[in-house]
Amino acid sequence: MVGAAFIPGASIPQILTVLQDYDNHKNVYKPDVRQSKLLEHSGTQFKIYLQLQRKLLVTVVVDANFDVQYTLLGTTRATSKTYSTRIAEVANPGKADQHELPVGSDHGYLWRLYSYWRIEEKDAGAYIEVESVGLSRSVPWVLAWLVNPLLESIPRGVLSDLLVATRRAVRRWPT
């Protein structure tokens, strides 16, 4: 799934500052991001932790680790590639007995998550585009008629929320 937005008056440094402020993602991207933390940073490479949440028929919460690589393509373009390295479903989120289910022994809502950002500064602002690829276990055919349309709408909603939140955070950034 791919989504795009234009941010008037925005610059590459402003956008990268927002995207790379991983400790603050829990504020910028809530309620989808419940917790966020920068684990490691070296040059243009980041290792991060996010606790992600999505509500639909059920609330799904996962703990996820990602590797992120940023690339500057001149002064007006940048890209990033984000790859999940570990995803574990969280049982009983927010409760005293909250715990991770063993990786691979969960409901399979999300096995892997990859995202690709493309940013271009032009037309007195910046265009941001994000492509997201999520892998999940297939749904039993008995439930497919109900669940598949919902699963397909989740990426659309996630991308829309992600772009709107990014735009809002960048526009609040001092020029």
C-alpha positions in Angstrom: 0.0 0.0 0.0 1.3 3.5 -0.9 0.3 6.9 0.3 1.5 10.4 -0.3 1.1 13.9 1.0 2.5 17.4 0.4 3.7 19.6 3.3 3.9 23.3 2.3 7.0 25.1 3.5 8.7 21.9 4.7 12.3 21.0 4.2 14.2 17.7 4.2 16.0 18.5 7.5 12.6 19.2 9.2 11.0 16.0 8.0 14.1 13.9 8.9 14.2 15.4 12.3 10.6 14.3 12.9 11.0 10.9 11.4 14.3 10.2 13.3 12.9 11.4 16.7 12.1 7.8 17.7 11.7 8.5 21.4 8.9 10.9 20.5 7.0 8.6 18.1 4.7 7.5 20.9 3.5 11.1 21.0 3.5 12.0 17.3 1.8 8.8 16.1 -0.5 7.9 19.0 -2.7 5.9 19.4 -1.1 3.6 16.8 2.3 3.8 18.6 1.9 3.1 22.3 5.6 3.1 23.1 8.7 4.1 21.2 12.4 4.0 21.9 15.7 4.6 20.0 17.9 1.6 20.8 20.9 2.3 18.8 22.1 5.0 16.3 25.2 5.1 14.1 25.4 7.6 11.2 22.3 7.0 9.0 21.4 3.6 10.6 19.0 3.3 13.5 17.7 0.4 15.6 14.3 1.1 17.2 11.6 -0.4 19.3 7.9 0.4 18.8 4.8 -1.0 20.5 2.1 -0.8 17.9 -1.6 -0.9 18.4 -4.5 -1.2 16.0 -8.2 -1.5 17.0 -10.8 -3.1 14.7 -12.9 -6.0 15.7 -10.2 -6.8 18.3 -7.3 -4.7 19.6 -4.0 -6.0 18.4 -0.8 -4.9 20.2 2.7 -6.0 19.1 6.2 -5.3 20.3 8.4 -4.7 17.3 12.1 -4.0 16.6 13.2 -2.4 13.4 16.4 -1.6 11.5 16.1 1.8 9.7 18.5 3.1 7.0 18.3 6.7 5.7 19.9 7.8 2.4 20.3 11.4 1.2 20.1 11.7 -2.6 21.5 15.2 -3.0 20.0 18.2 -1.2 16.4 17.8 -2.3 15.7 14.1 -1.9 15.9 11.4 0.8 14.8 7.9 1.4 14.5 5.5 4.3 14.0 1.7 4.5 12.6 0.2 7.6 12.6 -3.6 8.2 11.2 -5.4 11.2 13.6 -7.7 12.9 11.3 -9.0 15.5 7.5 -8.9 16.1 5.8 -10.4 19.1 2.1 -10.1 19.9 1.2 -8.7 23.3 -1.4 -10.5 25.4 -3.5 -8.5 27.8 -2.1 -5.1 26.9 -2.2 -2.5 29.6 -3.1 -5.0 32.3 -1.0 -6.2 35.2 -0.5 -9.6 33.5 0.6 -8.1 30.1 3.1 -10.3 28.4 4.5 -11.2 25.0 3.3 -14.3 23.3 6.1 -16.5 22.0 7.1 -15.3 18.5 5.5 -17.7 16.0 2.9 -18.9 18.6 0.5 -16.0 18.3 -2.5 -15.2 16.2 -0.3 -14.2 13.2 -1.9 -10.8 12.7 1.5 -9.4 11.8 4.7 -11.4 11.0 6.8 -8.8 9.2 6.5 -5.1 8.5 8.5 -3.1 6.0 8.2 0.6 5.1 9.8 2.7 2.5 9.8 6.5 2.7 10.6 8.8 -0.2 10.9 12.5 0.4 11.4 15.3 -2.2 11.7 18.9 -1.5 10.1 21.1 -4.3 7.2 23.4 -5.1 7.9 25.4 -1.9 7.5 22.4 0.3 8.1 18.7 0.4 6.3 15.6 -0.9 6.4 12.6 1.3 5.5 9.2 0.1 5.4 6.0 2.3 5.0 2.5 1.1 4.1 -0.2 3.7 4.3 -4.0 3.3 2.9 -6.1 6.2 2.8 -9.8 6.2 0.3 -11.8 8.2 -1.1 -15.4 8.4 -3.9 -16.2 6.0 -7.4 -16.2 7.4 -9.5 -19.5 7.4 -11.9 -19.5 4.5 -14.9 -19.7 6.9 -14.1 -16.2 8.2 -12.5 -14.7 5.0 -15.7 -13.0 3.8 -15.8 -11.0 7.1 -12.2 -10.6 8.0 -10.4 -10.0 4.6 -12.2 -6.7 3.8 -11.2 -5.4 7.3 -7.6 -6.5 6.9 -7.4 -4.7 3.6 -8.7 -1.5 5.1 -6.2 -1.5 7.9 -3.2 -0.5 5.8 -5.1 2.3 4.1 -6.1 3.7 7.5 -2.6 3.2 8.9 -1.0 5.1 6.0 -3.5 7.9 6.2 -2.9 8.3 9.9 0.8 8.1 9.5 0.9 10.8 6.8 -1.4 13.2 8.6 0.5 12.8 11.9 3.9 13.4 10.1 2.5 16.5 8.3 1.2 17.9 11.6 4.5 17.3 13.4 6.6 18.8 10.6 4.3 21.9 10.4 4.7 22.5 14.2 8.5 22.3 13.7 10.2 25.8 13.9 11.4 27.1 10.6 
